[in-house]
Amino acid sequence: MSNTFYKNVGRWIRLTRESCPKKVTQTKLANHLGVTFQQIQKYEQRRNCIPMYKFVKVCEFFNKSINSDMMRNFATENYTVAIKGSPAYFESSIANKEETNEQQ
């Protein structure tokens, strides 16, 4: 897998964790994965590459399904993580509204 993939996965983990209605700490996620919170920090900061089996466990923890589109998007250089409540989601919502207004 490319560095781009792991960079986007790390960003997705952080934003998904931070966008949960109930606070999910790095420690809580680390306990689920059987690693330290420092390891979660390294995944999120893209200093360490998360093994695929641990990524699957992260998706299970957040009740997110893994599909080919998700994996393809993570491998894309221009991928923007758009999780509801995140700045990227807000920016993409504004862009979509502007496009809709321009088309009218």
Backbone torsions as a table, in degrees:
resi	resn	phi	psi	omega
1	MET	NA	151.3	-176.8
2	SER	-84.2	163.6	175.1
3	ASN	-61.9	-34.4	178.2
4	THR	-58.6	-44.2	179.6
5	PHE	-57.6	-51.7	-176.6
6	TYR	-68.3	-32.6	176.1
7	LYS	-62.4	-46.8	-179.5
8	ASN	-68.9	-36.6	176.9
9	VAL	-63.9	-44.4	179.2
10	GLY	-60.4	-43.2	177.9
11	ARG	-63.7	-42.5	-180.0
12	TRP	-62.5	-42.4	179.5
13	ILE	-60.3	-49.3	-178.1
14	ARG	-61.3	-49.3	-177.7
15	LEU	-67.0	-36.5	177.4
16	THR	-65.2	-45.1	-179.9
17	ARG	-62.1	-44.7	-177.5
18	GLU	-74.6	-20.3	-177.4
19	SER	-92.5	-0.7	178.8
20	CYS	-67.4	140.5	179.1
21	PRO	-58.9	-41.4	174.5
22	LYS	-96.2	132.4	-175.2
23	LYS	-57.9	125.9	174.6
24	VAL	-110.4	112.0	-179.8
25	THR	-83.5	164.1	174.5
26	GLN	-61.6	-34.9	179.6
27	THR	-65.1	-43.4	179.9
28	LYS	-62.5	-45.4	178.4
29	LEU	-65.4	-40.5	179.4
30	ALA	-60.7	-42.5	178.7
31	ASN	-60.8	-39.3	178.4
32	HIS	-64.4	-36.5	-178.1
33	LEU	-87.2	-13.3	-177.7
34	GLY	77.0	32.4	177.8
35	VAL	-129.3	178.7	177.3
36	THR	-87.7	162.4	177.2
37	PHE	-65.1	-27.1	177.5
38	GLN	-64.1	-34.7	177.9
39	GLN	-66.8	-39.0	176.2
40	ILE	-61.8	-43.0	176.7
41	GLN	-57.1	-43.4	-179.0
42	LYS	-65.6	-37.7	175.8
43	TYR	-63.9	-46.9	-176.5
44	GLU	-66.4	-34.9	-179.6
45	GLN	-88.7	3.6	177.6
46	ARG	61.7	30.7	174.8
47	ARG	-87.6	-27.7	175.7
48	ASN	-125.6	146.0	177.0
49	CYS	-87.6	128.6	179.8
50	ILE	-76.1	131.3	175.4
51	PRO	-64.4	147.7	-175.6
52	MET	-58.1	-40.2	-178.8
53	TYR	-65.4	-30.3	176.1
54	LYS	-75.9	-35.0	175.5
55	PHE	-61.5	-40.0	176.7
56	VAL	-60.6	-41.5	178.6
57	LYS	-65.6	-36.1	176.4
58	VAL	-62.5	-46.3	179.1
59	CYS	-61.0	-41.2	176.6
60	GLU	-62.7	-42.3	179.6
61	PHE	-58.0	-43.6	-178.9
62	PHE	-89.9	4.7	179.4
63	ASN	57.5	44.3	178.2
64	LYS	-111.9	135.6	177.7
65	SER	-87.2	149.3	177.6
66	ILE	-100.7	129.4	176.5
67	ASN	-136.6	172.0	-175.3
68	SER	-64.8	-33.7	178.5
69	ASP	-64.0	-42.8	178.8
70	MET	-59.6	-47.3	-178.1
71	MET	-66.0	-40.4	178.6
72	ARG	-64.4	-41.4	179.5
73	ASN	-64.5	-39.3	178.5
74	PHE	-62.0	-30.0	-178.2
75	ALA	-83.4	-5.3	-177.9
76	THR	-85.8	131.9	-177.9
77	GLU	-59.2	-38.7	-175.1
78	ASN	-94.7	18.7	-177.5
79	TYR	-64.5	131.8	175.4
80	THR	-115.8	125.5	178.3
81	VAL	-76.8	117.6	-177.7
82	ALA	-118.3	80.4	178.4
83	ILE	-97.1	134.1	-178.1
84	LYS	-52.8	128.1	-179.4
85	GLY	96.7	-13.3	-179.6
86	SER	-88.4	159.5	177.1
87	PRO	-57.8	-37.8	-180.0
88	ALA	-64.9	-38.0	178.2
89	TYR	-64.2	-44.3	179.3
90	PHE	-60.3	-46.4	-179.9
91	GLU	-63.5	-40.6	-179.9
92	SER	-69.5	-32.5	177.7
93	SER	-65.3	-42.2	178.6
94	ILE	-63.6	-45.2	180.0
95	ALA	-60.4	-42.2	179.1
96	ASN	-64.2	-40.1	179.0
97	LYS	-65.9	-41.2	179.8
98	GLU	-63.8	-40.7	178.1
99	GLU	-62.8	-41.6	-179.8
100	THR	-63.8	-42.9	179.8
101	ASN	-64.6	-39.1	-179.7
102	GLU	-65.9	-34.1	-177.7
103	GLN	-74.7	-20.5	-177.1
104	GLN	-83.0	NA	NA
